[in-house]
Amino acid sequence: MTMQATTFNALVVSEGDDKTYRREIEERSLADLPPGDVVIQVHYSSLNYKDALSASGNKGVTRSYPHTPGIDAAGVVAESTDTRFKPGDEIIVTSYDLGMNTAGGFGQYIRVPADWVVPLPANLTLRESMCYGTAGFTAALSVYQLVAHGLTPDQGEVLVSGASGGVGSIAVAILAKIGFTVAAVNGRKDETAFLKALGAQSVISMEEASDRSGRPLLKGRWAGSVDAVGGEILATTIKSLNSNGVVTCCGNVASPDLPINVYPFILRGAILVGIDSQNCPMDLRRDAWQKLASQWKIPNMEDVVKEIGLNDLNASIESMLAGTHKGRSIVRLT
Ligand SMILES: NC(=O)c1ccc[n+]([C@@H]2O[C@H](COP(=O)([O-])OP(=O)(O)OC[C@H]3O[C@@H](n4cnc5c(N)ncnc54)[C@H](OP(=O)(O)O)[C@@H]3O)[C@@H](O)[C@H]2O)c1
């Protein structure tokens, strides 16, 4: 079968005249895909918050429609014009522009630049790589930064916010695996049992994690934190860090605002580290994937993951937009 004759299924998001967005499974052809060095048959993708935004017409993520979201893909090289990859190679592609303005992993084929492609590490299956996906990769980058800034388990408790979500749940599990004492922030739905099974020692409510007193500093409580929500919870965490505590910031599901002043930084040496998985350099990217395949590989991944098909994506996207999505949804495309 020639490449041009190959058709495949993809979730296609289209913009209606009334600015509503329709999501349908459509047949596409390889000729519809953008130019690139490597054609990949996608075996698994996964659902991230950014996909939910792209799938609902967020022009900050995706400028023009019709479009196939999916910032994550794991699969097998079907064709490559780049000598680094050959047909049959198992690979991972996450972030860069995949699924944003480049047709993404919610289609059975993608075509991408070779510079976006990460060889699948040994000891990781394609399915396992998408159990992590961008969420797990972001959790790994967050833990990487905590450790790189000197955080060790003996320094005290580490707080994870957005803990029942994709980034948070994997961060809880990695931190617990490497010996940290983890406290998890849990929101609307009680996920205490889930979070404790992942390795959280304690679970606190969003109310407890959000100080509204207006005080610039609070009693030191956390040695470090992985924050996935922003807003008051991140502000409260920074104000509650022990001296020289470190917090990573990757998300804004609660708010993009950060209502703090400089005191935690100048009186306690607080360290705030931004996490940008999209533009993560390739050497760090490969290193983080290697860690996810080895010493940070979490034992209880299946507890975090739900496997769905293209037909189930609509419901999962809605639940993610509503803030009620739990753990990781991986999408099987073969
Ligand atoms: N910077 C990067 O490179 C990068 C990469 C990946 C993701 N992200 C960002 O990280 C964030 C989390 O992504 P995700 O994939 O983990 O999303 P997710 O699966 O939807 O999880 C988010 C979690 O946040 C909590 N939450 C929801 N609404 C909240 C609110 N209003 N206030 C406080 N907590 C709330 C919920 O957990 P509880 O109910 O248990 O509290 C929810 O499970 C998103 O903003 C995403 O865009 C950034």
The ligand as a MOL file (V3000), in Angstrom:
LIG
                    3D

  0  0  0     0  0            999 V3000
M  V30 BEGIN CTAB
M  V30 COUNTS 48 52 0 0 0
M  V30 BEGIN ATOM
M  V30 1 N 3.9910 23.6090 32.2300 0
M  V30 2 C 3.8990 22.4500 31.6030 0
M  V30 3 O 4.8020 22.0270 30.8920 0
M  V30 4 C 2.6650 21.6210 31.7920 0
M  V30 5 C 2.6070 20.2900 31.3420 0
M  V30 6 C 1.4610 19.5270 31.6250 0
M  V30 7 C 0.3820 20.1150 32.2960 0
M  V30 8 N 0.4680 21.4220 32.6610 0 CHG=1
M  V30 9 C -0.6010 22.0850 33.3940 0
M  V30 10 O -0.6960 21.4800 34.6670 0
M  V30 11 C -2.0250 21.5680 35.1260 0
M  V30 12 C -2.5060 20.1820 35.5520 0
M  V30 13 O -2.5430 19.3440 34.4180 0
M  V30 14 P -3.1880 17.8880 34.5360 0
M  V30 15 O -2.9790 17.2330 33.2210 0
M  V30 16 O -2.7060 17.2410 35.7610 0 CHG=-1
M  V30 17 O -4.7360 18.2840 34.7100 0
M  V30 18 P -5.9140 17.4350 35.3720 0
M  V30 19 O -5.6950 15.9790 35.1700 0
M  V30 20 O -7.1850 18.0700 34.9420 0
M  V30 21 O -5.7160 17.6770 36.9460 0
M  V30 22 C -5.8700 18.9080 37.5640 0
M  V30 23 C -6.2470 18.6710 39.0260 0
M  V30 24 O -6.2730 19.9400 39.6610 0
M  V30 25 C -7.2770 19.9740 40.6620 0
M  V30 26 N -8.1510 21.0960 40.3920 0
M  V30 27 C -9.0780 21.2320 39.3970 0
M  V30 28 N -9.6630 22.4270 39.4620 0
M  V30 29 C -9.1000 23.0640 40.5020 0
M  V30 30 C -9.2910 24.3400 41.1040 0
M  V30 31 N -10.1800 25.2190 40.6200 0
M  V30 32 N -8.5440 24.6680 42.1710 0
M  V30 33 C -7.6190 23.8080 42.6680 0
M  V30 34 N -7.4060 22.5850 42.1590 0
M  V30 35 C -8.1370 22.2300 41.0890 0
M  V30 36 C -8.0180 18.6420 40.6000 0
M  V30 37 O -7.4660 17.8070 41.5970 0
M  V30 38 P -8.1030 17.7640 43.0660 0
M  V30 39 O -9.5940 17.8120 42.8860 0
M  V30 40 O -7.6250 16.5010 43.6640 0
M  V30 41 O -7.5910 18.9310 43.8230 0
M  V30 42 C -7.6340 18.0810 39.2440 0
M  V30 43 O -7.6030 16.6670 39.2610 0
M  V30 44 C -2.8280 22.1950 33.9820 0
M  V30 45 O -2.9390 23.5850 34.2110 0
M  V30 46 C -1.9700 21.9300 32.7720 0
M  V30 47 O -2.1970 22.8600 31.7360 0
M  V30 48 C 1.5850 22.1660 32.4170 0
M  V30 END ATOM
M  V30 BEGIN BOND
M  V30 1 1 1 2
M  V30 2 2 2 3
M  V30 3 1 2 4
M  V30 4 1 4 5
M  V30 5 2 4 48
M  V30 6 2 5 6
M  V30 7 1 6 7
M  V30 8 2 7 8
M  V30 9 1 8 9
M  V30 10 1 8 48
M  V30 11 1 9 10
M  V30 12 1 9 46
M  V30 13 1 10 11
M  V30 14 1 11 12
M  V30 15 1 11 44
M  V30 16 1 12 13
M  V30 17 1 13 14
M  V30 18 2 14 15
M  V30 19 1 14 16
M  V30 20 1 14 17
M  V30 21 1 17 18
M  V30 22 2 18 19
M  V30 23 1 18 20
M  V30 24 1 18 21
M  V30 25 1 21 22
M  V30 26 1 22 23
M  V30 27 1 23 24
M  V30 28 1 23 42
M  V30 29 1 24 25
M  V30 30 1 25 26
M  V30 31 1 25 36
M  V30 32 1 26 27
M  V30 33 1 26 35
M  V30 34 2 27 28
M  V30 35 1 28 29
M  V30 36 1 29 30
M  V30 37 2 29 35
M  V30 38 1 30 31
M  V30 39 2 30 32
M  V30 40 1 32 33
M  V30 41 2 33 34
M  V30 42 1 34 35
M  V30 43 1 36 37
M  V30 44 1 36 42
M  V30 45 1 37 38
M  V30 46 2 38 39
M  V30 47 1 38 40
M  V30 48 1 38 41
M  V30 49 1 42 43
M  V30 50 1 44 45
M  V30 51 1 44 46
M  V30 52 1 46 47
M  V30 END BOND
M  V30 END CTAB
M  END
